[in-house]
Amino acid sequence: NAGVTQTPKFRILKIGQSMTLQCTQDMNHNYMYWYRQDPGMGLKLIYYSVGAGITDKGEVPNGYNVSRSTTEDFPLRLELAAPSQTSVYFCASSYGPTGRDEQYFGPGTRLTVT
Amino acid sequence: GENVEQHPSTLSVQEGDSAVIKCTYSDSASNYFPWYKQELGKGPQLIIDIRSNVGEKKDQRIAVTLNKTAKHFSLHITETQPEDSAVYFCAATIITQGGSEKLVFGKGTKLTVNP
């Protein structure tokens, strides 16, 4: 199993541009998550999904959108990039809910908005 | 809101010494406390976790203790090795308004083990 994969690894965006961060898992996990990690800070939850077709907001959802059309994929969309969205983004997945099953993390996408 | 405080932010030890990282949490309903290790350029990886009905858990050189009354939990690494050098994050579950659980993370501790 490849686990959780993310693309791209790095990206530089200009203010106002849009992009989609891709996340795929091959572990048949029901739950998927998007986190952002700012320098010197812990991870903050952006959005999560409990299964295909179901998504919900996390702690910091403003400026982002997600979709979950398949069990495997959970893309994160930035519509109008802002400097405040400069961060490292991590996708994670788990078989069961938070608190019951381990979350497996992808390698991250480092995004810079200038 | 609910938060998790983690100390210290940096920790430097000599190879073979022990390292201790401490976290406190605010939500008395928290019942699951994982610890993650993040190596440079990689995603976090779970190394050990503990649930609220247990006071201590060990896995080889790593142990975690939980004091629910005081709302704090700690990671203990014994006989440290250079490959233990990484950033360590603690986390705790909280219950959202919708009734689901989510993880709240500490800010991390950068551990350096000097050979």
Interface residues (C-beta under 8 A of the other chain):
Chain A: V4 G40 M41 G42 L43 K44 L45 Y48 V50 D56 G58 E59 F90 A92 P97 T98 G99 R100 E102 Q103 Y104 F105 G106 P107 G108
Chain B: V4 Q6 S9 N31 Y32 P34 Y36 G41 K42 G43 P44 Q45 L46 D49 F89 A91 T93 G98 S100 E101 K102 L103 V104 F105 G106 K107 G108
